[in-house]
């Protein structure tokens, strides 16, 4: 009897332990280095917007998967006419926006025409301006006709700024986003965190996560402490490589290296003197020891860039170093351009580690060739407004993280004010064909043209390190586009 009385409590404890072991978490806490300025990707180009909203709140007709492949989303299927002018999309049935609005051809038409309207602030308005007409054969079929063949059209429909929006709530999306995605907006305590909750009415597969909290933690040390304490479950694109060693001995965390279309540049205002002179741009390029910069900023773990294309892009070509480090030749180029020693320039940078560290070194290099550089730290919203939005700057360090975005060098307006008839012609020929061989050849020519013109100083591309809990599954560790899709993320016991 005593034996039985002892065994029963032990059995109960064992069963309780099994029950606890079987419990699976349904919440997630993610760290981000930058807080989004707003939550509408059709009005702003900040990477942070996509990290919160891409395929979580908003959805497009198509999407990119973690390998950068175009996949169906709101459109379950599509076809393209032989002349490349007409795209027919078949929509999923019974898809509702978070505000209850039904997805139809008319809502797709509204979203795409809004993106190309004359007053649009869409970051990729030039893509939507290719549209000649949108018709609705019925509520679930969309027919988009282009003005001319545009080979990148379908790919760019997978970007953040091609989100399909509800006409009923579009005005509030900056602060209270409404989409068709697997998560709905919860709360946003600016400067601290933003929460998403599971969409109980989602048209697709039910997310495993009940809620997700994005915590804005730009300080790498604070972020690492939060990860080690279990207050954060993951931190995509961890901002400090020298701190990564802190996670090596932790049994609950792992560091995963992934690919990333990261292109760090020293952007120059080509509309301002002296940057409108090629000799000055060449001089600045040759004044900077970019190999030493990579060693200092990225501990040598980065790829030297010669053009605006990341090494993981299928069209990337390795180009020769046209402007190697040569401060004596840089000084000679400045003399030829009539630039006297002592010229004052301003180098602005956003509050991001690589931008700050690179700017400090670049300023020192430029001072060695007689240019006096004032460093100007700029908060992220101000950088987006004044520099990216208005093009009001001399120089700035920034990384472009959009995939295959070389076409921005033909955009009007573009913040660095580069204009080239040669590049314009190459891009026109590139977009006029869908032939992958011809497109790759033309892409190589565009990269070569940029390396010759050096409108910006192409610095480096880095891989991406994500710190995450070892039991977390489905989180992107590659980032083909600014996004952190969470619909397929789950905890493994």
N, C-alpha and C positions, 0 to 999 in steps of 0.2 A: 504493500500500500504506500509506504513511504517512497519507494522507487517510482511508482506511478505519479505521485504528487510532485516529485522532482522533475520527471520527464515532461509532464504537461506544460509547466511554465517554460521549460527550455524549448519545447516545440512551438509554443506561442511566440516566444522571442524569435525563433528561427523564421517562422512564417512572416512575422512583422518585418524582420530584416529583409526577407525576399521581396516583400511588397515595396519596401523603400528602395531596394536596388532596382526594381522594375520601373520606378517612377521616371518619367522623361520630362525634361524641362520644356517649356513652351514660350519662354521669353529670351530675349537677346539684347545685349548692350554692346554697341559698336562705337569706337572712337574715330573722330574725324579731326583733321588739322585745321580745316577752314569751315566756318559757318556760312551757309548759303545766304546771299543778300536778299533772296526771295525764293519762292517755290514754283515759279512758272518758267519752264525751260524755253517757252516760245517767246519770252521777253528778255531773257538774259543768258549769257554764255558761260557763266561760272561752272567749273567742274563740280563744285559742291552741290549745285542744284540737282545734277544728274545722280550723284552718289546717294541722295535721299530718295529721289522720285522715279528714276528710270526703272520701268517694269514693276515698280512697287505701287505707286499711285497712278501714274499715267501709262498708257499703252499706245502704240502706233499700229499702223496696218501690218508692219513687219517689225522684226527685232533682230539684234545680233546676239548670237550665243557666245559662250566664253572663248571660242576659237575665232570669233569674228565672222562667222558664217551667217548669211541671211536666213531667217526662219519665219514661218507664218506666225501671226499673232491675231489681231482683230480680223485680218483677212486670212481665211483658211486656205485660200488658193488664189492664183493670179495667172494671167497670160499677157504676153506682149506681142503686138502685131509685127509682122515681118519688116515693116519700114521703121520700127522702133519708136513710133509716135503715139500709139494707143496702149494704155495699160488697163486691163479689166481685172477688178478685184471682187471676189466673192466673200461677203462678210459672214461671220458666225451669227447664228440666230440667238435671240433672247439675251443679248448683252445689255446690261444697264449701267449707267454711270452711278456714282455714289449718291447723286442727288435724285435718282430715280428715273432720269431721262433715258429713253430707249436709244440704243445705237442704231442708226439707219444711214443710208447713203447720204441723206441731207446733212447729218451731223458731220460726216467725213467731208462733204463739200464745204460746209461752213468753215471747218478747221483749216483746210488747205487754202481756200481763198483768203481767209483772214491772214494767213502767213505771208501771202504775196501782195496784200493790199498796199496801197500807196503810203499809208501811215504806219505800216507794220514795223516793229522793232525786232522782228525775229532775227536771231544771229545768222541764219542761213537763208535769208530772204531771196537771194539770187537763185537758189534751187527752185523755189516755188514760183518764181517769176518765169520759169520755163513753161508753166502751164498755160495752155490756150483755152481749154474748156473742160468742165466737169459735168457729166450728165448722169442721171439716175434711171436706168432702165426699169428698176424696181427698187424696193426699199433695202434689199440686201445685195445689190450689185452697183459697183461704182466704176464709171468709165472716165479715165483721165486721159485727155489728149494734150500732147505737148506741142509747142510751136516748132520745135526741131528735135532731131534725135539727141538724147542726153544720156550718155552711157552710165552715169553715176546715179541716175534718178532713184532707182529701187534701193540702192545702198544707202542713200541719204534719207530715204523714208524710214530707215531704221534708227536714225539719230534722235536724240532727246527732243530737239526742236520740232520734230514732226509728230508730236503727240496729238492724238485726237481728243478734242475737248467738247464739253457740254455747253451749248449756247446759253443755257439757263444760268450757269455759274461761272462763266469764263472770267468775268470781271473781278472775282474774288480770289483767283488762283494764286496770286502772289503771296497771300498770307493764309489762305484756307483752301488748299488745292483739292480739286475734284476730278477724278478720272474714272477709268473702268477697271483699275488694277486690283490685285489681291489684298492690298492694304488700304485702309482709309486713314485720313489725317486725324491725329489725336490731339496733341497740344504742342505748343512751341514756346518754351521759355528762353527768350533770346539771350545769347551769351552763355547758355548752359546746356540745354538739351532739346531734342525734338522727338516726339513719340508717334509711332504708327500702330494701328490696331488691325487685327485680322478683319477682312471684309466678309461678313457672314453670307452675303448674297453674291459672292464672286462667281462668274460664269464658268471659270475653268477649275482646275484641280484645287482642292481646299489646302491652303497653306498650313504647315505643321506649327508654325509660330503663332501664338496668340497676340503678342505685342513685341515691338522692337523699339529700342531707345537709341538714338544717335546722340552721343555726347561730344561736345566741341572742346577738344583738348589739344591746343596747338603746342604746348610745352612738352617735349619728348620725355623729360624726366618724370613729370606728373603722370603722363600717359603710361609710362613703363611701370610706375608704382601701382597704378590702378589695375593694370593687367596682372601684375604679380599678386595683388591682393584679391583678385577675382571680381573686382568691381567692373572691369571690362572683359568681354568675352572675345573680342577681336579688334584689330586695328589695321584696316587695309592701308597699304602704302605708308608704312611706318616712317616717320620723317627724319630719323637719326640713325645712321648705320652704326656709329660708335657705341650706341646703347644696346644694340641687338644681342651682344654677348651676355647681357644680364638674363636672357631667357634660356640660355643653353642648358642649364642644369635644372630647370623647372620641369617636373614631370607632367604638369597640366597644360603646358604651352608648347607650341612649335612655331618655327619661322619657315614660311614657304616662299620660295622665289618664283615670280611669275613674269610674264611679258607685259609691256606697257608702251603705248605710243607716245613716249615722253620725249619732247624736243625742247631742250633749254636753249634760249637764244638771248643775245644782247640786242634788243630791238632798237633801231635807230629811226628817228623821224626824218624820212627822206624828203619831206616838204620844207625842212628848215636848213639854213646854212649852219654848219658846213657839210651836213650829211648828204646834201644833194650832189656832192662831188664824189665820184667814184674813187678818186685818189685818197680822199679822207677816209672813206669806208675801208679801203684796202689798208691804210695806215693803222686804223684802229684794230683791224683783224691781225695785222702783223705785230702789233704792240703787245698782244696778249699771248702768254705761254699757256695754251689751252691744255697741254698735257700736264703741266704743273697744276693748273686749275682743277683738273679732274682728280689728281692725286690728293689735293687739299680738300676739295668739297665732297668727293665720292670715294675717298680712299683708293683711288685708281680703278674702281669698279664701274666703269662707264665707257661708252663708245664715243670717240671723237666724231662730231658731225661736220659735213661739208655742205649740206643742203638741208631743206626742210622735209626730211623723211626719216622715220625711225627704222632701225635695222630689222625689226620684226615685221615690217610692211612687206608684202609680197613683191612690190615694185621697187623696193630699195636697191640702189646700186652703190657700190663702194667707189668713191671718187678720190682722186689724188688731192693732197693738201696743197691747194692753190696759193694760200697765203700763210706759209709757215712763220713761226716766231722769228722775227728779225727786227729788233727795235731800231737799229741804224737805218735800215731801209724805210721803216715807218717814219722816222724823222725826215728823211729825204723826200718822201711822198708829201708830207705836210708842207715842206718848203716849196715844192713844185706847185702845190695848191694855193700858195700864198698865205698859209696859216702861220702866224708868228707865235713863238713860245708864250705861254701864259693865257691862252684862250680859256675862258671859263665855261664849263658845261655842267649840267645837272644829271645825275644818275638816280632815278627813282626806283624803288623796289618794294614789293608787297611783303607782308609779314610771314614769309615762308623761309625755312632754313636755307635751302639751296640758293634762293634769290639773295638773301642777306649776305651769305658767305661769299658767293660769286661776285656780288657787287663790290664788296670791300676789297677783294683781290684785283678786280678789274680797274677800280679807281687808282690803286697803287701802280699798276702797269701803265696806265695812261699818263699818270703824272711823270713817269720816267721818260716819256717822249715830249714833255712840255705842255701837256693839257692839264689844267687845273679842274678837278672834278669835285663837285659838292654832292655828297650822298644824301638822299632824301627818302627816309622811310615813309611809306604811304599805307594807310589802312586799306583793307581789301575793298570795301564799298567805294572808297575814293579812287582807288586804282581802276576799278571797273568803269566808273563814271568819267573821270578826267582823262585817263590815259587810253584805255580801250575804247571808251565811248566817244570821246571828243578828239583824241589824238593830240592832246596838249601836253607835250613832254619833249625832252631832248633824247634821253636814253632810258631804257628800263630793262631789267632782267626778268624773264618770265618763261615758263614752260608751257608749250601748247600740248595738250593731251588728247585732242580729238584725233580719231583715226583717219588716215589718208586725206589730210586736209590741205594739201599743197595748193588747191584752188583758191585759197584765201589771198594768194599773191596777185590774183586778178580781180579781187573784190573791190567795189567802189561804194562807199568809202571803206578803207581799211586803216587801222590806227597808225601803221608805220608808213603809209602814203607811198607805196611802191607802185609804179606804173611802167610797164614794158610792152611795147607793141609785139616784140618777138615772143615773149611769154604768153601774151594774149592769143596770138595765132596758134601756138603749140597747144594751149589748153582747149581752144575751139576745136581743133582737129582731134584731140583726145576724147572730148565729150561727144563728138559726132559719130563715133564708132563703138560697137560693142565687141569687136574682135580683140580678144585678150592679148594676142601677140603684138598687134599694132598699138594697143593701149600701153603695154609695157614699154615698148620702144619710145613712144612719145613721152611717157612719164620719165624715162631716163633723160631725154632731152630737156625736159622742164627742170629736173634736178640739176643738170649741168648748167643751164642758163642761170639759175639762182646762184650757183657756186661762182659763176663768173661775175655777176652783178653785185653779189654780196650786199643785198639791201639790208640785211640784218647779219650780225655775227653769229654764225651757227656754232654752238658750244658743245653740247654733249647730250647723250641719251642714256638713261639709267634703267636697269631692271627694277622690278617692284617687289618689295618684301612685305608680306602680310604676316602679322603675329595673330595667332588664333588658338583657342582651346582645342586640345587634341580630340575631343568628342564631338566637335562641330563638323557637320557634313553639308556639302552643297554650296558653300560660300565661294564666290569667284576669287581665285588667286591670280589669274590672268585678268587684265582689264582692257579689252579691245575698244571700249568706249567708256566715257565717264558714267559709271553706274555700279550699283551694288545690289543686284536683284536678289530678293529674299523669299520669293514664292516657293522655291525648291529647297530651302535651307531647313535642316532639322538637327536635332541632338541625337547622337547614338549613345545608348546606355553603356 
